[in-house]
């Protein structure tokens, strides 16, 4: 890369990241794409050898002092956060683009184009509405939005991976048949990856994977007690952590605060990451994909 460019602004580096990200979905087993919420956590995760990263809308909202929810974080804020994560590591990054930030298919298409300009090589578009009384879009409307995202991605000069999310289970509608119907429709509309967050068990995961031909992403939750190997045996190609890592960090913080205010002790310090280790992890130079022959770690 030219000295004045960054991973997010260098077209050649972005192309290499995009190709590498697509290839990960075709590997011999599933890969984990963890979800950092800022540049520092991205650098730490990259140091452990993860081959790609994903943003987390909830983790970002919490870091900004807001609850998670529809329209709590703006498109500009999400894309700025994504750029910071891309530039921190040089790894392929896919983003949580919520429902596409707009009521019309062209709004979704514009979000995909802006995501690409931010340095992202992928993004998810969900079929939620943000309305409590009617949380999931009608199928026809949702398909039009996925198709608009796919069409916008095809107009780019690199392979942007579009992930289509069926939000039934995440929105309190545990309808597996409708979820599969939606994922099949999104596959037909051209989505590259299919995703139904909050699937409740192995049987549901297996059913989703068997029903479609495109790669399936699964969100790991406390209820879904499966290993990466277990998920691979069910047909899963990609595993994400959503807001779990950020909430784990918040959990450590709140437990420490409760200890201080409750007992006046500081036992939590024993479990804190040592100062030197934290500095060493964050001192590691970013790894922009400057070498066209370089391959991400599995």
PAZAPA-4460 file (N, C-alpha, C; in steps of 0.05 Angstrom, whole numbers, plus 32768, in hexadecimal, padded with zeros to 4 digits):
% residues 298
    n_x    n_y    n_z   ca_x   ca_y   ca_z    c_x    c_y    c_z   seq   type   mol
   8011   7FE8   8000   8000   8000   8000   8011   8019   8000     1      X     A
   8007   802E   7FF4   8015   8048   7FF5   8015   8052   8011     2      X     A
   802A   805F   801A   802C   8068   8036   8014   8079   8040     3      X     A
   8006   8087   802D   7FF0   8098   8036   7FD5   808A   8036     4      X     A
   7FD5   8071   802E   7FBC   8062   802E   7FB9   8051   8048     5      X     A
   7FA2   8048   804D   7F9C   8036   8063   7F8E   801E   8059     6      X     A
   7F8B   8009   8069   7F7D   7FF1   805F   7F61   7FF7   8055     7      X     A
   7F54   800B   8061   7F38   8011   8059   7F37   8021   803F     8      X     A
   7F4D   802F   8037   7F4C   8040   8020   7F5C   8035   8008     9      X     A
   7F6B   8020   800C   7F7B   8015   7FF6   7F6B   8000   7FE6    10      X     A
   7F65   8005   7FCD   7F54   7FF3   7FBE   7F60   7FD7   7FBA    11      X     A
   7F7A   7FD5   7FB6   7F86   7FBB   7FB2   7F85   7FAA   7FCB    12      X     A
   7F8A   7FB7   7FE2   7F88   7FA9   7FFC   7F6B   7FA0   8001    13      X     A
   7F59   7FB1   7FFB   7F3C   7FAA   7FFF   7F35   7F92   7FEE    14      X     A
   7F3E   7F92   7FD5   7F38   7F7B   7FC3   7F43   7F61   7FCE    15      X     A
   7F5B   7F62   7FD8   7F67   7F4A   7FE4   7F57   7F41   7FFC    16      X     A
   7F4F   7F54   800D   7F3F   7F4D   8024   7F24   7F40   801C    17      X     A
   7F18   7F4B   8008   7EFE   7F42   7FFE   7F00   7F25   7FF4    18      X     A
   7F15   7F20   7FE4   7F19   7F05   7FD9   7F1F   7EF1   7FEF    19      X     A
   7F30   7EFA   8002   7F36   7EE8   8019   7F1E   7EE2   8029    20      X     A
   7F0C   7EF6   802D   7EF4   7EF1   803D   7EE1   7EDD   802F    21      X     A
   7EDE   7EE0   8015   7ECD   7ECD   8006   7ED8   7EB1   8009    22      X     A
   7EF3   7EAF   8007   7F00   7E95   8008   7EFC   7E87   8023    23      X     A
   7EFA   7E96   8038   7EF6   7E8A   8052   7EDC   7E7A   8053    24      X     A
   7EC8   7E83   8044   7EAE   7E74   8044   7EB0   7E5A   8035    25      X     A
   7EC5   7E56   8027   7EC8   7E3E   8017   7EDD   7E2B   8022    26      X     A
   7EE6   7E30   803A   7EFB   7E20   8047   7EF1   7E05   8050    27      X     A
   7F03   7DF4   805B   7EFB   7DD9   8063   7EE9   7DD8   807B    28      X     A
   7EE8   7DED   808A   7ED8   7DEE   80A3   7ECE   7E0A   80A8    29      X     A
   7EBD   7E0D   80BC   7EB3   7E28   80C3   7EC9   7E39   80CE    30      X     A
   7EC6   7E53   80CB   7ED8   7E66   80D7   7EC8   7E79   80E9    31      X     A
   7ED6   7E83   80FE   7ECA   7E95   8111   7ED2   7EB1   810A    32      X     A
   7EBE   7EC2   8108   7EC2   7EDF   8103   7EB9   7EED   811C    33      X     A
   7ECB   7EF4   812F   7EC4   7F01   8148   7EBD   7F1E   8143    34      X     A
   7EB0   7F2A   8157   7EA5   7F45   8153   7EB2   7F59   8167    35      X     A
   7EC7   7F67   815F   7ED2   7F7C   816F   7EBF   7F94   816E    36      X     A
   7EC3   7FA7   8180   7EB2   7FBF   8180   7EC2   7FD9   817E    37      X     A
   7EDC   7FD6   817C   7EED   7FEE   8177   7F08   7FE5   816C    38      X     A
   7F1A   7FF8   8167   7F34   7FF1   815B   7F44   7FE0   816E    39      X     A
   7F43   7FE6   8188   7F53   7FD7   819B   7F4B   7FBA   819C    40      X     A
   7F32   7FB5   819F   7F29   7F99   81A0   7F2E   7F8B   8186    41      X     A
   7F2C   7F9A   8170   7F33   7F8E   8156   7F50   7F85   8155    42      X     A
   7F62   7F96   815F   7F7E   7F8F   815F   7F84   7F76   8170    43      X     A
   7F76   7F75   8187   7F7A   7F5E   8199   7F70   7F44   818C    44      X     A
   7F59   7F45   8180   7F4E   7F2D   8173   7F60   7F25   815B    45      X     A
   7F6A   7F38   814C   7F7B   7F32   8136   7F95   7F24   813F    46      X     A
   7F9E   7F2B   8157   7FB7   7F1F   8161   7FB4   7F01   8167    47      X     A
   7F9B   7EF8   816A   7F96   7EDC   816F   7F93   7ECC   8155    48      X     A
   7F96   7ED8   813F   7F96   7ECA   8126   7F7C   7EC7   8117    49      X     A
   7F67   7ED5   8120   7F4E   7ED4   8112   7F52   7EDF   80F6    50      X     A
   7F45   7ED3   80E2   7F49   7EDA   80C6   7F38   7EF1   80BD    51      X     A
   7F23   7EF7   80CB   7F10   7F0C   80C3   7F02   7F16   80DD    52      X     A
   7EF6   7F2D   80DB   7EE8   7F39   80F1   7ECC   7F43   80E8    53      X     A
   7EBA   7F46   80FB   7EA0   7F52   80F5   7E9A   7F67   810A    54      X     A
   7E8C   7F7C   8103   7E84   7F90   8116   7E6C   7F87   8126    55      X     A
   7E66   7F94   813B   7E4F   7F8E   814B   7E40   7FA8   8151    56      X     A
   7E27   7FAA   8148   7E17   7FC1   814C   7E11   7FC6   816A    57      X     A
   7E0B   7FB0   8178   7E06   7FB2   8195   7E1F   7FBB   81A4    58      X     A
   7E36   7FAE   819D   7E4E   7FB5   81AB   7E56   7FD2   81A7    59      X     A
   7E52   7FDC   818E   7E57   7FF8   8189   7E44   800A   8198    60      X     A
   7E2A   8004   8198   7E17   8014   81A7   7E1F   8016   81C4    61      X     A
   7E26   7FFF   81D0   7E2D   7FFF   81ED   7E46   8010   81F1    62      X     A
   7E59   800E   81DF   7E72   801E   81E3   7E6D   803C   81E0    63      X     A
   7E57   8043   81D3   7E4F   805F   81D0   7E3D   8068   81E6    64      X     A
   7E37   8057   81F9   7E26   805E   8210   7E08   805C   8209    65      X     A
   7E01   804B   81F6   7DE5   8049   81EE   7DDC   802C   81EF    66      X     A
   7DC2   8027   81F4   7DB8   800C   81F2   7DB7   8004   81D4    67      X     A
   7DB7   7FEA   81CF   7DB5   7FE1   81B4   7D98   7FE3   81AB    68      X     A
   7D93   7FE7   8191   7D78   7FE8   8187   7D78   7FF6   816C    69      X     A
   7D62   7FF4   815E   7D5F   8000   8144   7D64   801E   8145    70      X     A
   7D74   8028   8134   7D7A   8044   8130   7D88   8051   8148    71      X     A
   7D94   8041   815A   7DA3   804B   8170   7DBE   8055   8168    72      X     A
   7DC9   8049   8153   7DE3   8051   8148   7DDF   8057   812A    73      X     A
   7DEA   806D   8121   7DE6   8075   8106   7DF7   8066   80F2    74      X     A
   7DF0   8067   80D9   7E00   805A   80C4   7E1C   8066   80C4    75      X     A
   7E1E   8080   80C7   7E39   808C   80C6   7E4A   8082   80DE    76      X     A
   7E3E   807F   80F5   7E4D   8075   810C   7E56   8058   8108    77      X     A
   7E44   8048   80FD   7E4B   802C   80F8   7E62   8029   80E4    78      X     A
   7E61   8039   80CF   7E75   8038   80BA   7E90   8043   80C4    79      X     A
   7E8F   8058   80D5   7EA8   8063   80E0   7EB5   804E   80F2    80      X     A
   7EA5   8040   8102   7EAF   802B   8113   7EBB   8015   8102    81      X     A
   7EAE   800E   80ED   7EB8   7FF8   80DB   7ED3   8000   80CF    82      X     A
   7ED5   8019   80C6   7EEE   8022   80BB   7F05   8021   80CF    83      X     A
   7EFF   8028   80E8   7F14   8027   80FD   7F1D   800A   8101    84      X     A
   7F0A   7FF7   8100   7F11   7FDB   8104   7F21   7FD1   80EC    85      X     A
   7F1A   7FD8   80D4   7F29   7FD0   80BC   7F45   7FDB   80BE    86      X     A
   7F48   7FF4   80C4   7F63   8000   80C5   7F74   7FF6   80DC    87      X     A
   7F67   7FED   80F1   7F76   7FE2   8108   7F84   7FC8   8102    88      X     A
   7F79   7FB9   80EF   7F84   7F9E   80EB   7F8B   7F97   80CE    89      X     A
   7F7E   7FA3   80BB   7F82   7F9B   809F   7F74   7F81   8098    90      X     A
   7F64   7F76   80AB   7F56   7F5D   80A5   7F3C   7F62   8096    91      X     A
   7F31   7F4E   8089   7F16   7F51   807E   7F02   7F56   8094    92      X     A
   7EF1   7F6A   808F   7EDC   7F70   80A3   7EC1   7F71   8096    93      X     A
   7EAE   7F64   80A2   7E92   7F65   809A   7E83   7F74   80B0    94      X     A
   7E6E   7F82   80A8   7E61   7F94   80BC   7E43   7F8D   80C0    95      X     A
   7E3A   7F92   80D8   7E1E   7F92   80DF   7E12   7FAC   80D4    96      X     A
   7E04   7FAA   80BE   7DF8   7FC1   80B1   7DDA   7FC4   80B8    97      X     A
   7DD2   7FB7   80CE   7DB6   7FB8   80D7   7DA3   7FB2   80C0    98      X     A
   7D8E   7FC1   80BD   7D7B   7FBB   80A8   7D80   7FCB   808E    99      X     A
   7D98   7FD7   808D   7D9F   7FE6   8075   7D9C   8004   8076   100      X     A
   7D92   800E   808D   7D90   802B   8091   7D7F   8039   807D   101      X     A
   7D66   8031   807B   7D53   803F   806A   7D3C   802E   8064   102      X     A
   7D26   803A   805C   7D0D   802B   8057   7D0B   8021   803A   103      X     A
   7D1D   802A   8028   7D1B   8022   800C   7D33   8011   8003   104      X     A
   7D2F   8000   7FF0   7D45   7FF0   7FE6   7D5E   8000   7FDE   105      X     A
   7D5A   8018   7FD2   7D70   8028   7FCA   7D80   8031   7FE3   106      X     A
   7D73   8035   7FF9   7D81   803C   8012   7D94   8026   8019   107      X     A
   7D8B   800D   8017   7D9C   7FF6   801D   7DB3   7FF5   800A   108      X     A
   7DAE   7FF9   7FF0   7DC3   7FF9   7FDD   7DD8   800E   7FE3   109      X     A
   7DD0   8026   7FEB   7DE3   803B   7FF1   7DF3   8034   800A   110      X     A
   7DE7   8026   801D   7DF6   801D   8034   7E0C   800A   802C   111      X     A
   7E07   7FF8   801A   7E1B   7FE5   8010   7E32   7FF4   8003   112      X     A
   7E2B   8008   7FF2   7E41   8017   7FE5   7E51   8027   7FF9   113      X     A
   7E45   8032   800D   7E53   8041   8022   7E64   802E   8032   114      X     A
   7E5A   8016   8038   7E6A   8002   8047   7E83   7FFB   8038   115      X     A
   7E80   7FF7   801E   7E98   7FF1   800D   7EAC   8008   800E   116      X     A
   7EA2   8020   800D   7EB4   8038   800E   7EC2   803A   8029   117      X     A
   7EB6   802F   803E   7EC1   8030   8059   7ED7   801B   805D   118      X     A
   7EDB   800A   8049   7EF0   7FF5   804B   7EE5   7FD9   8052   119      X     A
   7ECB   7FD7   8055   7EBF   7FBD   805B   7EBF   7FAB   8042   120      X     A
   7EC0   7F91   8047   7EBE   7F7D   8031   7EA5   7F6C   8033   121      X     A
   7E94   7F73   8046   7E7B   7F65   8049   7E69   7F73   805D   122      X     A
   7E4F   7F6C   805D   7E3C   7F78   806F   7E23   7F68   8070   123      X     A
   7E15   7F69   8087   7DFB   7F5B   8089   7DE4   7F6F   8089   124      X     A
   7DCF   7F66   807C   7DB6   7F75   807B   7DA0   7F64   8087   125      X     A
   7D92   7F6E   809B   7D7E   7F5E   80A8   7D62   7F66   809F   126      X     A
   7D4E   7F55   80A5   7D33   7F5A   809D   7D21   7F65   80B3   127      X     A
   7D2E   7F70   80C8   7D1E   7F7C   80DD   7D16   7F98   80D5   128      X     A
   7D01   7FA2   80E3   7CF6   7FBD   80DD   7CFE   7FD2   80F1   129      X     A
   7D05   7FC9   810A   7D09   7FDC   811F   7CEF   7FE5   812D   130      X     A
   7CD9   7FD9   8125   7CBF   7FDF   8131   7CB6   7FC9   8143   131      X     A
   7CB1   7FCF   815C   7CA9   7FBB   8170   7C90   7FAC   8168   132      X     A
   7C7D   7FBA   815C   7C64   7FAE   8156   7C65   7F9D   813C   133      X     A
   7C79   7FA0   812C   7C7C   7F91   8113   7C9A   7F8E   810D   134      X     A
   7CA8   7F7D   811C   7CC5   7F7D   811B   7CD2   7F71   8102   135      X     A
   7CC4   7F61   80F3   7CD0   7F54   80DB   7CC1   7F5D   80C2   136      X     A
   7CD1   7F64   80AE   7CC5   7F6E   8095   7CB6   7F57   8086   137      X     A
   7CA2   7F5E   8077   7C95   7F4B   8065   7CAB   7F3F   8052   138      X     A
   7CA8   7F26   804B   7CBD   7F19   803C   7CC3   7F27   8021   139      X     A
   7CAE   7F2E   8012   7CB3   7F3B   7FF8   7CC4   7F54   7FFB   140      X     A
   7CBD   7F64   800F   7CCC   7F7D   8014   7CE9   7F77   801C   141      X     A
   7CEC   7F63   802D   7D07   7F5C   8036   7D18   7F52   801F   142      X     A
   7D0C   7F42   800D   7D1B   7F38   7FF6   7D24   7F4F   7FE4   143      X     A
   7D13   7F62   7FE0   7D1A   7F79   7FCF   7D33   7F88   7FDA   144      X     A
   7D34   7F89   7FF4   7D4B   7F97   8001   7D65   7F87   7FFF   145      X     A
   7D62   7F6C   8002   7D7A   7F5B   7FFE   7D83   7F5D   7FE1   146      X     A
   7D71   7F5C   7FCE   7D78   7F5E   7FB2   7D85   7F79   7FAC   147      X     A
   7D7D   7F8E   7FB9   7D89   7FA8   7FB5   7DA6   7FA8   7FBF   148      X     A
   7DAA   7F9B   7FD6   7DC5   7F99   7FE1   7DD7   7F89   7FCF   149      X     A
   7DCD   7F73   7FC5   7DDC   7F62   7FB3   7DE4   7F71   7F99   150      X     A
   7DD0   7F80   7F8E   7DD5   7F8F   7F75   7DEA   7FA4   7F7A   151      X     A
   7DE9   7FB2   7F90   7DFD   7FC6   7F96   7E19   7FB9   7F99   152      X     A
   7E1A   7FA2   7FA6   7E33   7F94   7FAA   7E3F   7F8C   7F8F   153      X     A
   7E2E   7F83   7F7D   7E38   7F7B   7F62   7E43   7F93   7F53   154      X     A
   7E3B   7FAB   7F59   7E45   7FC3   7F4C   7E60   7FCC   7F56   155      X     A
   7E6A   7FC0   7F6B   7E84   7FC7   7F76   7E9B   7FBA   7F66   156      X     A
   7EB3   7FC3   7F6B   7ECA   7FB8   7F5C   7ED9   7FA3   7F6C   157      X     A
   7ECB   7F97   7F80   7ED6   7F81   7F8F   7EBE   7F70   7F9A   158      X     A
   7EC3   7F58   7FA2   7EAD   7F46   7FAA   7EA4   7F4C   7FC7   159      X     A
   7E90   7F5D   7FCA   7E85   7F64   7FE4   7E71   7F4E   7FEC   160      X     A
   7E75   7F42   8003   7E65   7F2B   800C   7E4C   7F35   801B   161      X     A
   7E35   7F30   8010   7E1B   7F39   801C   7E10   7F22   802C   162      X     A
   7E0B   7F27   8045   7DFE   7F14   8057   7DE1   7F1D   805D   163      X     A
   7DCF   7F0B   8058   7DB2   7F11   805D   7DA9   7F04   8077   164      X     A
   7D9D   7F13   8089   7D95   7F0A   80A3   7D77   7F07   80A5   165      X     A
   7D6E   7EF0   80AE   7D52   7EEC   80B5   7D4F   7EEE   80D3   166      X     A
   7D40   7F02   80DC   7D40   7F0A   80F8   7D2A   7EFD   8109   167      X     A
   7D1B   7EEA   80FF   7D05   7EDF   810E   7D0C   7ED8   812B   168      X     A
   7D1F   7EC7   812F   7D25   7EBE   814A   7D30   7ED4   815B   169      X     A
   7D40   7EE6   814F   7D4B   7EFC   815D   7D36   7F10   8166   170      X     A
   7D1F   7F11   8158   7D0A   7F23   815E   7CF3   7F15   816D   171      X     A
   7CF8   7EFE   8179   7CE4   7EF1   8189   7CCF   7EE2   8179   172      X     A
   7CD5   7EDB   8160   7CC3   7ECC   814F   7CD0   7EB2   8148   173      X     A
   7CCE   7E9D   8158   7CDC   7E84   8154   7CCF   7E72   813F   174      X     A
   7CCE   7E7C   8127   7CC1   7E6E   8111   7CD7   7E64   80FE   175      X     A
   7CDF   7E4B   8101   7CF5   7E40   80F1   7CED   7E3D   80D3   176      X     A
   7CD4   7E35   80CE   7CCB   7E32   80B2   7CCD   7E4D   80A3   177      X     A
   7CC3   7E62   80B0   7CC4   7E7C   80A3   7CE1   7E86   80A0   178      X     A
   7CF1   7E80   80B4   7D0D   7E88   80B3   7D1B   7E7B   809B   179      X     A
   7D16   7E61   8097   7D21   7E53   8080   7D16   7E5E   8066   180      X     A
   7CFC   7E63   8065   7CF0   7E6F   804D   7CFD   7E89   8046   181      X     A
   7D03   7E9A   805A   7D10   7EB3   8055   7D2D   7EB0   804C   182      X     A
   7D3B   7E9E   8058   7D57   7E9A   8050   7D59   7E90   8034   183      X     A
   7D47   7E7E   802C   7D46   7E74   8011   7D40   7E8B   7FFD   184      X     A
   7D2E   7E9C   8005   7D27   7EB3   7FF3   7D3F   7EC6   7FF1   185      X     A
   7D4E   7ECA   8006   7D65   7EDC   8006   7D7B   7ECF   7FF5   186      X     A
   7D7E   7EB5   7FF7   7D91   7EA7   7FE6   7D8A   7EAB   7FC9   187      X     A
   7D71   7EA8   7FC2   7D68   7EAC   7FA7   7D6C   7EC8   7F9D   188      X     A
   7D6C   7EDC   7FB0   7D70   7EF8   7FA9   7D8E   7EFE   7FA6   189      X     A
   7D9F   7EEA   7FAC   7DBC   7EEE   7FA7   7DCE   7EF2   7FBF   190      X     A
   7DC3   7EEF   7FD7   7DD4   7EF3   7FEF   7DEA   7EDE   7FEF   191      X     A
   7E02   7EE6   7FF8   7E19   7ED5   7FF8   7E1A   7EC3   8011   192      X     A
   7E10   7ECD   8027   7E10   7EBF   8040   7DF5   7EC3   804D   193      X     A
   7DEB   7EAE   805B   7DD1   7EAE   8067   7DD4   7EAC   8086   194      X     A
   7DC2   7EB9   8094   7DC7   7EBD   80B1   7DAC   7EC0   80BF   195      X     A
   7DA7   7EAE   80D3   7D8F   7EB1   80E3   7D98   7EB1   8100   196      X     A
   7D9D   7EC9   810C   7DA7   7ECA   8127   7D93   7EBF   813B   197      X     A
   7D9E   7EB4   8151   7D8F   7EAA   8168   7D81   7E8F   8162   198      X     A
   7D8C   7E80   8150   7D81   7E64   814D   7D84   7E56   8167   199      X     A
   7D6F   7E46   8170   7D6F   7E3D   818B   7D7F   7E23   8191   200      X     A
   7D84   7E13   817C   7D91   7DF9   8182   7D9D   7DED   8169   201      X     A
   7DAB   7DD7   816C   7DB9   7DCA   8156   7DA6   7DC1   8140   202      X     A
   7D8E   7DB8   8148   7D7B   7DB0   8133   7D73   7DC7   8121   203      X     A
   7D6F   7DDF   812D   7D68   7DF6   811C   7D7F   7DFE   810A   204      X     A
   7D97   7DFD   8115   7DAF   7E04   8105   7DB1   7DF0   80EE   205      X     A
   7DAE   7DD6   80F3   7DB0   7DC2   80DF   7D9B   7DC6   80C9   206      X     A
   7D83   7DCC   80D1   7D6D   7DD0   80BE   7D73   7DE8   80AC   207      X     A
   7D7D   7DFE   80B7   7D83   7E15   80A7   7D99   7E0F   8093   208      X     A
   7DAE   7E02   809C   7DC5   7DFC   808A   7DBC   7DE9   8074   209      X     A
   7DAB   7DD6   807A   7DA2   7DC3   8066   7D8F   7DCF   8052   210      X     A
   7D82   7DE5   8059   7D6D   7DF1   8048   7D79   7E03   8033   211      X     A
   7D91   7E0C   8035   7D9D   7E1F   8022   7DB8   7E15   8018   212      X     A
   7DC1   7E22   8003   7DDA   7E1A   7FF7   7DF1   7E2D   7FFC   213      X     A
   7DEA   7E46   8003   7DFF   7E5A   8009   7E09   7E56   8026   214      X     A
   7E21   7E61   802B   7E2C   7E5E   8046   7E19   7E6A   805B   215      X     A
   7E19   7E5D   8072   7E08   7E66   8089   7E1A   7E71   809F   216      X     A
   7E13   7E88   80AA   7E20   7E93   80C2   7E0E   7E8D   80D9   217      X     A
   7E1A   7E85   80F0   7E0B   7E80   8108   7E17   7E92   811E   218      X     A
   7E05   7E9E   812D   7E0C   7EAF   8144   7E0D   7E9D   815D   219      X     A
   7E24   7E9C   816A   7E25   7E8D   8183   7E18   7E9D   819A   220      X     A
   7E08   7E8F   81A9   7DFA   7E9B   81C0   7DFE   7E88   81D8   221      X     A
   7DF6   7E92   81EF   7DF8   7E82   8207   7DE8   7E68   8205   222      X     A
   7DD1   7E6A   81F6   7DC0   7E53   81F4   7DCA   7E3E   81E1   223      X     A
   7DD9   7E47   81CD   7DE3   7E35   81B8   7DFE   7E2A   81C0   224      X     A
   7DFF   7E15   81CF   7E18   7E0B   81DB   7E25   7DF7   81C8   225      X     A
   7E31   7E02   81B2   7E3D   7DF1   819E   7E59   7DFC   8199   226      X     A
   7E6C   7DEA   8193   7E87   7DF2   818C   7E89   7DF8   816E   227      X     A
   7EA0   7E03   8166   7EA4   7E08   8149   7EA2   7DED   813A   228      X     A
   7EAE   7DD8   8145   7EAC   7DBE   8138   7E8F   7DB4   8136   229      X     A
   7E80   7DB8   814B   7E64   7DB0   814A   7E55   7DBF   8134   230      X     A
   7E5A   7DD9   8132   7E4C   7DE9   811E   7E54   7DE0   8102   231      X     A
   7E6E   7DDA   80FE   7E76   7DD0   80E4   7E68   7DB7   80DC   232      X     A
   7E65   7DA5   80EF   7E57   7D8C   80E9   7E3A   7D90   80E1   233      X     A
   7E2E   7DA7   80EB   7E13   7DAD   80E4   7E10   7DBC   80C9   234      X     A
   7E27   7DC3   80BD   7E27   7DD1   80A3   7E2D   7DEE   80A4   235      X     A
   7E33   7DF9   80BB   7E39   7E16   80BE   7E54   7E1D   80B1   236      X     A
   7E55   7E34   80A4   7E6D   7E3D   8097   7E7B   7E54   80A6   237      X     A
   7E6B   7E64   80B4   7E76   7E7B   80C2   7E69   7E7E   80DD   238      X     A
   7E79   7E86   80F1   7E6E   7E89   810D   7E76   7EA5   8116   239      X     A
   7E62   7EB4   8120   7E67   7ECE   812B   7E60   7ECF   8149   240      X     A
   7E6B   7EE3   8157   7E66   7EE5   8174   7E53   7EFC   817B   241      X     A
   7E4C   7F0C   8167   7E39   7F22   816D   7E44   7F34   8182   242      X     A
   7E33   7F3B   8195   7E3B   7F4D   81AB   7E46   7F3E   81C3   243      X     A
   7E4A   7F24   81C1   7E52   7F14   81D8   7E6D   7F1D   81E3   244      X     A
   7E80   7F22   81D2   7E9B   7F2B   81DD   7E99   7F45   81EB   245      X     A
   7E8A   7F58   81DF   7E88   7F72   81EC   7E78   7F70   8206   246      X     A
   7E64   7F5F   8207   7E55   7F5B   8220   7E66   7F4C   8235   247      X     A
   7E78   7F3B   822C   7E8A   7F2E   823E   7E9C   7F42   824C   248      X     A
   7EA5   7F56   823C   7EB6   7F6B   8247   7EA6   7F7C   825B   249      X     A
   7E8D   7F82   8253   7E7C   7F91   8265   7E76   7F81   827F   250      X     A
   7E74   7F67   827C   7E6F   7F57   8293   7E86   7F58   82A7   251      X     A
   7E9F   7F57   829C   7EB6   7F5A   82AE   7EB7   7F75   82BB   252      X     A
   7EB0   7F8A   82AC   7EAF   7FA5   82B8   7E9A   7FA7   82CE   253      X     A
   7E82   7F9E   82C9   7E6D   7FA1   82DD   7E73   7F8F   82F6   254      X     A
   7E7E   7F78   82F2   7E85   7F68   8309   7E9A   7F76   831A   255      X     A
   7EAE   7F82   830D   7EC2   7F91   831B   7EB6   7FA9   832A   256      X     A
   7EA3   7FB7   831D   7E97   7FCE   832A   7E86   7FC5   8342   257      X     A
   7E78   7FAE   8340   7E68   7FA4   8356   7E7A   7F9C   836D   258      X     A
   7E91   7F91   8367   7EA3   7F89   837D   7EAD   7FA2   838C   259      X     A
   7EB5   7FB7   837D   7EBF   7FCF   838A   7EAA   7FDC   839B   260      X     A
   7E92   7FDF   838F   7E7D   7FED   839E   7E70   7FDC   83B3   261      X     A
   7E72   7FC1   83AF   7E65   7FAF   83C2   7E76   7FA8   83DA   262      X     A
   7E8F   7FA1   83D5   7EA0   7F97   83EB   7EB9   7FA9   83EF   263      X     A
   7EBD   7FBC   83DD   7ED5   7FCD   83E0   7EEF   7FBF   83DA   264      X     A
   7EED   7FA8   83CC   7F05   7F99   83C5   7F0B   7F9B   83A7   265      X     A
   7F22   7F90   83A0   7F2C   7F93   8384   7F36   7F78   8379   266      X     A
   7F29   7F63   8380   7F31   7F49   8377   7F30   7F45   8359   267      X     A
   7F20   7F55   834B   7F1E   7F53   832E   7F38   7F58   8320   268      X     A
   7F4A   7F66   832D   7F64   7F6D   8320   7F73   7F54   8319   269      X     A
   7F6F   7F3E   8329   7F7E   7F25   8324   7F77   7F1A   8308   270      X     A
   7F5F   7F1F   82FE   7F56   7F15   82E4   7F5A   7F29   82CD   271      X     A
   7F65   7F40   82D4   7F69   7F55   82BF   7F80   7F4D   82AD   272      X     A
   7F7E   7F54   8294   7F94   7F4F   8281   7FAC   7F5F   828B   273      X     A
   7FC3   7F52   828E   7FDB   7F61   8298   7FE1   7F79   8286   274      X     A
   7FEA   7F8E   8293   7FF0   7FA7   8285   8003   7FA3   826D   275      X     A
   8019   7F94   8272   802D   7F90   825C   8021   7F80   8245   276      X     A
   8010   7F6C   824C   8004   7F5C   8237   7FF0   7F6D   8227   277      X     A
   7FE1   7F7E   8234   7FCF   7F8F   8225   7FDE   7FA1   8212   278      X     A
   7FF4   7FAD   821C   8005   7FBE   820A   8010   7FAE   81F3   279      X     A
   8019   7F96   81F9   8025   7F86   81E4   8011   7F7E   81CE   280      X     A
   7FF9   7F78   81D7   7FE4   7F71   81C3   7FDE   7F88   81B1   281      X     A
   7FDD   7FA0   81BC   7FD5   7FB8   81AD   7FEC   7FC4   819F   282      X     A
   8005   7FBC   81A5   801C   7FC6   8197   8022   7FB7   817D   283      X     A
   8014   7FA1   817A   8018   7F91   8161   800F   7FA2   8149   284      X     A
   8021   7FA3   8135   801B   7FB3   811E   8003   7FA8   810F   285      X     A
   7FF2   7FB9   8103   7FDC   7FAF   80F3   7FE6   7F9E   80DC   286      X     A
   7FD6   7F8D   80D2   7FDE   7F7B   80BD   7FCF   7F80   80A3   287      X     A
   7FD3   7F97   8096   7FC6   7F9C   807D   7FCE   7F87   8068   288      X     A
   7FBB   7F80   8057   7FC0   7F6B   8043   7FD1   7F76   802C   289      X     A
   7FE9   7F7E   8032   7FFA   7F8A   801D   8006   7F76   800B   290      X     A
   8009   7F5D   8015   8015   7F48   8005   7FFF   7F38   7FF7   291      X     A
   7FFD   7F39   7FDC   7FE8   7F2C   7FCE   7FE9   7F0E   7FD2   292      X     A
   8000   7F03   7FDA   8001   7EE6   7FDE   7FFA   7EDE   7FFA   293      X     A
   7FF6   7EF2   800C   7FF1   7EEB   8028   7FD5   7EDF   802B   294      X     A
   7FD1   7ECD   803E   7FB8   7EC0   8043   7FB1   7EC4   8060   295      X     A
   7F97   7EC9   8067   7F90   7ECC   8083   7F92   7EB1   8092   296      X     A
   7F97   7EB3   80AB   7F98   7E9A   80BC   7F7C   7E8D   80BC   297      X     A
   7F7C   7E72   80BF   7F61   7E65   80C0   7F53   7E6C   80D9   298      X     A
***
